[in-house]
């Protein structure tokens, strides 16, 4: 009989695979209709983190990002991006809490601006980890194309977390 930790790890792997399949649907223009599904995915990722589970592969990429929320506007830099979230440098004197919803505009080239809504998932003194909450239909394919092979690849949780 498997241990509790092994059972939870196996569940986290299966849930990660289900989350990957949801991304395939998004690529095809299907959007998750329920915020409950997004909350479940976030909870699955948290459980996976604690048990050495899998996450969507992160692509290292540096580019300018404009963050806005309720009249507050900040500029910062993208450190990495995946199919489900992004890691940003934390601006000086930035105020925010886990769960806050922000609008992110990521400027990749002269003609590629990825505009989406993201929720603060993790914080440290120097970084902000966001999970994507809503990607407009017209930005899903450009994001998927930007990510290339990273879009549907899973990787183990590593030591490069948000915590400093």
Buried (B, 14 or more C-beta within 10 A) or exposed (E): EEEEEEEBBEBBBEBBEEBBEBBEEBBEEEEBEEEEEBEBBBEBBEBBBEBEBBBBBBBEBEBEBBBEBEEEEBEBEBBBBBBBBBBBBBBEEBEBEEEBEBBBBBBBEEEBEBBBBBBBBBBEEEBBBBBBBBBEEEBBBBBBEBBEEBBBBBEEBEEEEBEE
